[in-house]
Amino acid sequence: MTDRFENGMAVRRSVLGDEHVDRAEAAKTDFDTPFQTLITEGAWGTVWQSDAIPLRERSMLTLALLAAMGNFDEIPMHIRATARTGATKTDIIEAFQHVAIYAGVPRANHALKIAKRTYAEMEAET
């Protein structure tokens, strides 16, 4: 394993939580191992590891980009991560308002629905 992979795995665990990462690792197969290595090194070991932007803002950016691009399946995971990154519900509402203006109301509206559902699930779990 490379230093970037090890660092990426540490950041991934700190942002997503051990339980999520352990589930993902347990589900990993020979087929998707190269992809998992890529995202661990690239996303988590490079982008998320950088201290140029605090995790709170990185969460906001990530959620806005996911919504703007219509990558809705990833939104619940990153909403759950806000519990560890410090991004508040208000931060996420603001990010999705930017999405509405710059990428489209339907995408922002759908992202808000997903976020509301995910926050409700998180509150029910506690």
Secondary structure, DSSP 4 states (H G I P E B T S, - for coil): --HHHHHHHHHHHHHH-HHHHHHHHHH--TTTHHHHHHHIIIIIIIITT-SSS-HHHHHHHHHHHHHHHT-GGGHHHHHHHHHHH---HHHHHHHHHHHHHHT-HHHHHHHHHHHHHHHHHHHHH-
